[in-house]
Amino acid sequence: MGKYIAKRIGYMALVFLIVSFLMYALYNLIPTDPARAELEAQKTSLKPAEYEEMYQQLRKKMGLDDPLVIRYMRWMGLWPEVDGSGFNGLLQGNFGYSQFFKKDVVDVIAAPMGNTIFINIFSTILALGITIPLGIYCAVHKGRKIDNGVQVVTMLGYSLPIYIIALIFMFFFCVHWRIFPISGTKTPGAIYATRWDEFIDMLYHITLPGRSPRWAA
């Protein structure tokens, strides 16, 4: 059993490294330059020669001139930093710096990660609460119309992409029937009497897949 678990963990680690490297390589194909973006605000106040010198120094400091594999390993925390200060990457808890939000990625993803975990737990409990009783009922009434209907719906659900199903549900329940809200995780401007009221309002908003704001994953 221990050997099997170790083997499965090894496979997971290998897949993670391969997928993360491919994603990192694809991201690096985007025509952006972090060093140039960092110096953009100072571009007008510097002479071309000064700007170019600072630009080259910043690229070297960021390690942007290193090979892709070295930059990936440094990002993962498997290669020392450019200044030789040691390992400081993903494996050490350093998720990087967001150029868009101008803050550490850990601070950016804190709120969305909490919402994502909550939504996954809620959806799992809701799915089990529906599928287990329905599966038991269909097993007891095997071959009847309800059982056949559930099988057809199940096959359609597995056949259609999840984003298509989400759009269909959003159209009928949010746009057409207006039963659920289409975005957000709580009622705007709401003042709750108790934490339970706030919890129920959040469940109401996340019952269906919706277009959540940037801070609500």
C-alpha positions as CSV (number, residue, x, y, z in Angstrom):
1,M,0.0,0.0,0.0
2,G,2.8,2.4,0.9
3,K,4.6,1.7,-2.4
4,Y,1.4,2.3,-4.3
5,I,0.7,5.6,-2.6
6,A,4.3,6.7,-3.2
7,K,4.0,5.8,-6.8
8,R,0.8,7.8,-7.2
9,I,2.3,10.8,-5.5
10,G,5.3,10.6,-7.8
11,Y,3.0,10.5,-10.9
12,M,1.1,13.5,-9.6
13,A,4.3,15.4,-9.0
14,L,5.6,14.5,-12.5
15,V,2.3,15.6,-14.2
16,F,2.3,18.8,-12.2
17,L,5.9,19.7,-13.3
18,I,5.1,18.9,-17.0
19,V,1.8,20.9,-17.0
20,S,3.3,23.8,-15.1
21,F,6.3,24.0,-17.5
22,L,4.0,23.9,-20.5
23,M,1.8,26.7,-19.0
24,Y,4.9,28.7,-18.1
25,A,6.3,28.3,-21.6
26,L,3.0,29.4,-23.2
27,Y,2.8,32.4,-20.9
28,N,6.3,33.4,-22.0
29,L,5.1,33.4,-25.6
30,I,2.9,36.5,-24.8
31,P,4.6,39.6,-26.2
32,T,5.2,41.3,-22.9
33,D,8.3,42.6,-21.2
34,P,8.2,43.0,-17.4
35,A,11.4,45.0,-17.4
36,R,10.0,47.5,-19.9
37,A,6.7,47.7,-18.1
38,E,8.6,48.5,-14.9
39,L,10.4,51.4,-16.5
40,E,7.5,52.7,-18.5
41,A,6.7,55.5,-16.0
42,Q,10.3,56.8,-16.1
43,K,10.7,56.6,-19.9
44,T,9.9,60.2,-20.6
45,S,12.3,61.5,-17.9
46,L,15.3,59.6,-19.1
47,K,17.6,60.0,-22.0
48,P,17.5,57.1,-24.5
49,A,21.0,55.9,-23.5
50,E,20.1,56.1,-19.7
51,Y,16.8,54.3,-20.3
52,E,18.5,51.5,-22.3
53,E,21.2,51.1,-19.6
54,M,18.6,50.8,-16.9
55,Y,16.5,48.5,-19.0
56,Q,19.4,46.1,-19.6
57,Q,20.3,46.2,-15.9
58,L,16.7,45.4,-14.9
59,R,16.5,42.5,-17.3
60,K,19.6,41.1,-15.9
61,K,18.3,41.6,-12.3
62,M,15.1,39.9,-13.2
63,G,16.9,37.0,-14.9
64,L,14.9,37.6,-18.2
65,D,18.0,36.9,-20.3
66,D,18.4,33.4,-18.9
67,P,17.2,30.3,-20.8
68,L,13.5,29.4,-20.4
69,V,14.3,26.2,-18.4
70,I,16.4,28.2,-15.9
71,R,13.7,30.8,-15.4
72,Y,11.1,28.1,-14.9
73,M,13.2,26.3,-12.3
74,R,13.8,29.7,-10.5
75,W,10.1,30.4,-10.6
76,M,9.4,26.9,-9.1
77,G,12.1,27.4,-6.5
78,L,14.5,24.7,-7.8
79,W,17.2,27.2,-8.9
80,P,18.9,29.9,-6.9
81,E,17.9,33.6,-7.4
82,V,19.9,35.8,-9.7
83,D,21.6,37.5,-6.8
84,G,22.6,34.2,-5.3
85,S,20.4,34.7,-2.2
86,G,19.1,31.1,-2.4
87,F,15.9,29.5,-3.4
88,N,12.8,31.6,-3.4
89,G,10.1,30.3,-5.7
90,L,6.7,28.6,-5.7
91,L,7.9,25.7,-3.5
92,Q,9.0,28.1,-0.9
93,G,5.7,29.9,-0.8
94,N,6.6,32.8,-3.1
95,F,3.8,33.1,-5.7
96,G,5.3,36.1,-7.4
97,Y,4.2,39.7,-7.9
98,S,1.2,40.9,-9.8
99,Q,2.0,43.6,-12.3
100,F,-1.7,44.3,-12.7
101,F,-2.7,44.7,-9.0
102,K,0.8,45.9,-8.0
103,K,0.9,43.6,-5.0
104,D,2.0,40.1,-4.1
105,V,0.0,37.3,-5.7
106,V,-0.7,35.8,-2.3
107,D,-2.5,38.9,-1.3
108,V,-4.4,39.0,-4.6
109,I,-5.7,35.4,-4.5
110,A,-6.6,35.2,-0.8
111,A,-10.3,36.3,-1.2
112,P,-10.9,34.5,-4.4
113,M,-9.3,31.3,-3.0
114,G,-11.7,31.4,0.0
115,N,-14.7,31.7,-2.3
116,T,-13.4,29.0,-4.6
117,I,-13.0,26.5,-1.7
118,F,-16.4,27.4,-0.3
119,I,-18.1,27.0,-3.7
120,N,-16.4,23.6,-4.3
121,I,-17.5,22.3,-0.9
122,F,-21.0,23.6,-1.3
123,S,-21.4,22.1,-4.8
124,T,-20.1,18.7,-3.7
125,I,-22.5,18.6,-0.8
126,L,-25.4,19.7,-3.1
127,A,-24.5,17.1,-5.7
128,L,-24.3,14.3,-3.2
129,G,-27.5,15.4,-1.6
130,I,-29.3,15.1,-5.0
131,T,-27.5,12.1,-6.6
132,I,-27.4,9.7,-3.7
133,P,-31.2,9.7,-3.0
134,L,-31.9,9.8,-6.8
135,G,-29.5,6.8,-7.4
136,I,-31.2,4.8,-4.6
137,Y,-34.6,5.6,-6.0
138,C,-33.7,4.6,-9.5
139,A,-32.0,1.4,-8.3
140,V,-35.2,0.4,-6.5
141,H,-37.4,1.3,-9.5
142,K,-35.0,0.0,-12.2
143,G,-36.4,0.0,-15.7
144,R,-39.2,2.4,-15.1
145,K,-39.8,5.7,-16.8
146,I,-38.1,7.7,-14.1
147,D,-35.0,5.5,-14.1
148,N,-34.8,5.7,-17.9
149,G,-35.3,9.5,-17.8
150,V,-32.6,9.9,-15.3
151,Q,-30.2,7.9,-17.4
152,V,-30.9,10.0,-20.5
153,V,-30.4,13.2,-18.5
154,T,-27.2,11.8,-17.0
155,M,-25.8,10.9,-20.5
156,L,-26.7,14.3,-21.8
157,G,-25.0,15.9,-18.9
158,Y,-21.8,13.9,-19.4
159,S,-21.9,14.6,-23.2
160,L,-22.3,18.4,-23.1
161,P,-19.3,20.6,-22.0
162,I,-19.8,22.0,-18.5
163,Y,-19.6,25.6,-19.8
164,I,-22.5,24.9,-22.2
165,I,-24.6,23.5,-19.3
166,A,-23.7,26.5,-17.2
167,L,-24.8,28.9,-19.9
168,I,-28.1,27.1,-20.3
169,F,-28.8,27.2,-16.6
170,M,-27.9,30.9,-16.4
171,F,-30.2,31.7,-19.3
172,F,-33.2,30.0,-17.9
173,F,-32.8,30.5,-14.1
174,C,-31.1,33.9,-14.2
175,V,-32.2,35.7,-17.4
176,H,-35.5,34.1,-18.4
177,W,-37.1,33.2,-15.0
178,R,-35.0,35.5,-12.8
179,I,-34.9,33.1,-9.9
180,F,-31.2,33.5,-9.2
181,P,-28.8,36.4,-9.6
182,I,-26.3,36.2,-12.4
183,S,-23.2,37.6,-10.6
184,G,-21.7,38.3,-7.2
185,T,-21.6,36.4,-4.0
186,K,-23.9,38.6,-1.9
187,T,-26.7,41.2,-2.3
188,P,-25.1,44.6,-2.9
189,G,-25.5,46.9,0.1
190,A,-27.2,44.3,2.2
191,I,-27.0,44.6,6.0
192,Y,-27.4,41.2,7.8
193,A,-28.9,40.7,11.2
194,T,-27.0,37.5,11.8
195,R,-24.1,35.5,10.3
196,W,-26.7,32.9,9.3
197,D,-28.6,35.4,7.1
198,E,-25.3,36.3,5.4
199,F,-24.6,32.6,4.9
200,I,-28.0,32.0,3.4
201,D,-27.6,35.0,1.1
202,M,-24.2,33.7,-0.1
203,L,-25.7,30.3,-0.8
204,Y,-28.5,31.9,-2.8
205,H,-26.0,33.7,-5.0
206,I,-23.7,30.8,-5.7
207,T,-26.3,28.1,-6.3
208,L,-25.9,28.6,-10.0
209,P,-22.7,29.2,-12.0
210,G,-22.5,32.9,-12.4
211,R,-20.2,35.7,-13.7
212,S,-18.5,36.5,-10.5
213,P,-16.5,39.7,-10.0
214,R,-12.7,39.6,-10.0
215,W,-12.6,39.2,-6.2
216,A,-15.0,36.3,-6.1
217,A,-13.6,33.3,-7.9
